């Protein structure tokens, strides 16, 4: 089934590259196990890209390499013109769980990355920026409460603020809302879209949810395992800003069906 993707006609030049990966491979067990092979990827300023595939296809390995948490076996990994050799303050990362420290307030949790890198004085100076971010995500009145007083969705919104506090060049998202109930997850996806559009953020999402990938992304990379590789890039031609009502449209269904067909019998939730 062809998704009949339509290229928008524009005379504007493409946005500048932010993150570039060329011929990336990752092997384990003395090169006897290939987790990733020949991955090529360019993220441009303000672009939202997702990767989807079955468990074991290398999605999380790719994200860890992009975050500087894991070295590649070969290939070129460059953010803002500089090789990624380890963790960096211009890389924002968000995980499945908020992992807020229970003995720190919401604001203190948000400025924690700055405290770790630059010390308490810098963290204190950043509290005003943290409060601005809390207002951005609708938590302006919750800066001085502790994590036990936050719902799951509120905690994840605080985690978004923590990811944004250093104004990173790229946002790396590892199934950030998968632990939430369906209604809260839908709300958080719309919040994430709004924040990314407002800040012209460059984002890369790992997810098992086809609907989530389609509603958020400009492009989706479809991966298959053994070895992990990108088999196709699917451009999403739905207009922005996206709404949850789009999930019920024929066009949305066509795109989801096309990606399912690419993945064959591999199951997704």
N, C-alpha and C positions, 0 to 999 in steps of 0.2 A: 504494500500500500504506500503510495507516494504522498507525502504531506503537503506537496505543492507550496513550498515555502516561497515567499515573495520578497524580493530585495527592494528596500525602500530607495526611491530615486532621490539623490541628494548630491549637490555640488560641493558640500563641505568636505574637507579632508578628513581622513580617519583620525580618531583620537590617538594620542601618543602611546607607545608601548610602556607599560609599567613593569610587568613581570614576563620574563622570557625563558622558556625551557627548550633546549635543543638536544635531540638524540639521547634522551635520558634513559638509563638502564640501572636496575638495582638487582644484585644477586646476593644469595646467602649460601651458607654451608659450603664455603670454599668454591663458589661459582657453580655448585651443582643444582641450585634452585634459583630460577629466574622469577623474581617478583614483578618486575617491570621491564619492558623492552621498547626502545625506540619511541619514547613519548616526546612529542613536540607540542608546545603550547605557548600562546601569546595572550596575555591579559592587557587590555587597553584601558586607559583612564575612564572611569565611570561605568565600566562594563561588569555585568553580573554573569558568571559562568558556573555551571554545575557539572559534576561528574556523577554518573550513575552506573551501576553494575552489580552483579551478584557478590556475595561474600567471598573473599579470597581473590578478587580480581586486581587488587593493588591500590584501591582508592585511598585507604588510610596511609599506606606507605608513601604514595605520591604526596599527600598532604603533609606528612611529617618531613619529607625532604624539602618541600616548599617552605615550611616553617623553620628550617634549619635545625630540626631535632634529630635528623638522620642524614648521613652523607650519601650521595649517589655513588654508584660503582663507576659510572661513566656518564659523560654528557655535560652540558652547560646549563647552569641555573643562575639567573641574573635578575636582581630587583633594582630598579632605578639605576641601571648601568653598573652596578657593583655585584660581584659574585656573592652568592649566599653561602657563607662558610660556617654558620652557626646561628643561634637566635639573635634577633636584632630588634631594637625598639620601633622600627618602622614596619614591623610585621605584627598585625593584630590577630589574635587567635581566640576562638571560642569553642568550647567543648559541649558534650551532651548535657553535662550537669554544671550548675553555676559555680560550685566549689568555693563558696564564700566562707571566709574564716568566721566562726560563730562568735568570737570574742571581739570582733571589730564591727563598727557601725557600717552602714551602707556606704557612706562617703569614704570611710577609711579603707574599705575593701576596694573601692574604685581606684584610689590613688596608690594602692599597694605596689603595683609594678614600678611606679616612679620612686617609691620609698626604697625598694630593693635595689634599683639601679643607681639612684642619685642621693639617697639619704632622706632623713625625716624633714629637714628644712625644705627641700624641694617638694616633698609630698604635701607639706602644709601649704606651700605657695600654690599648689595645684588644686586645692579644695574648692576654690571659686569656680574653676573650670569643671570640676566634677559636679557641682550643683547645677551648672548650666546644662550638662548632659542629662542629669536626672530630670530636669524640666523638659528636655527634648523628648524623653521616653515616657513622660507622664507620671514621674515619681518625685516631683518637686517637694512634696511634704514628707518624704520618707528617708531623707539623708541621715538622720540621727537615730534611726531604728536599727535593731540587730536582725540578722538573717532569719532567726526563728519567728519573727513577726511578719515575714514576707511570704506570699504565696509562691508557688512554683514559677508562674509566669512573671511575677514581680522580680523574683531572684534572677531570672534569665534576662530581664530588662536591665537589671543592675550589672549583669555580666557583659551586656552590650556596651554599657558605659565604660566599664573597665577596659574593654577591648579598644574603645575609641579615645581613651584619655591621652594617649601619646600622639594622637593624630597620625595613625599609621598610613603607609602608602598602599597597603593591601590588607584585606580582611579575609582570614582563612576560617571557615566554618565547618566544624565536624559534627554533623547532625545535631545542631544546637537545640532543636525543639522536640526531638524524638521521645523524650521522657514525659512530655506534657500530654494532657488529654486533647482530643481532636479539636474542640472548640477553641481552647487556649492556643493550640498550635496554629490554627488558622489566623487568629488575631495577631500572634507574634510574627507570622510570615508577612502580614500586611504592614505591621510596624517596621519590620526589617526593610521592606521595600521602601517605605516612606523615608526612613533615615538614610538609606543609601542614595535615594534620589536627591534628597535635600543637601547631602554632603558630597555628591558626585563621587561616591566611594567606589573603589574597585574591589570586587568580592569574588571569592571562589568557594563553592559549597559542595561538600560531600553529603549525599543523601541516598536513602533506599526508596524514597517516595517519588514516584513519577509525577504525581500531581503537584507536589511541592517544587520539584525541579522546573516544571513547565510554568507555573504561576510566577516564579521569581526570576527566571533566567532569560538572558539574551541569547545564549548558546548553551547546549548540553553536549557534553562529551560522553559517548557510550563506550564502556569498557567491557572487555571479555577477559577471562583468566587463562592461565596456563599457556604461555606466559601473559601477564597483565599488559594489555595494550589498548589503545584507543582505536575502535573499529569504524567509528563515524562521528562526525560533528553535525548536530542538528540545530539550525538557526530557528529561533522562536519569533514569529512575526506578529504576535499579539500586541496591540497598542498598549502604551503606558500612560498613566498608571494603571496597573492591573487591578481587577476586583475579583472577589470570590465568586461573583455571578458568572464569570467567564468559564468556570469549571464545568458549567452545565451547557456550554455552547457546542455545536457540532465541530467547530474548528479545534477547540481544545481536545475533544475526543479523538479527532483525526491524528493529532500530534502524539497523544498518549498511545494510541493504537500502533502508530508507525514505530515508536521506540520499543514497544513490547515485541513487535515483530522482529526488530533487529536483535533483540535479546533471546529470541526463540522461546524455549520452554522455561527459562529461568524466571522464578517467581519473585514478585515484589509486593510490598505492602503499601 
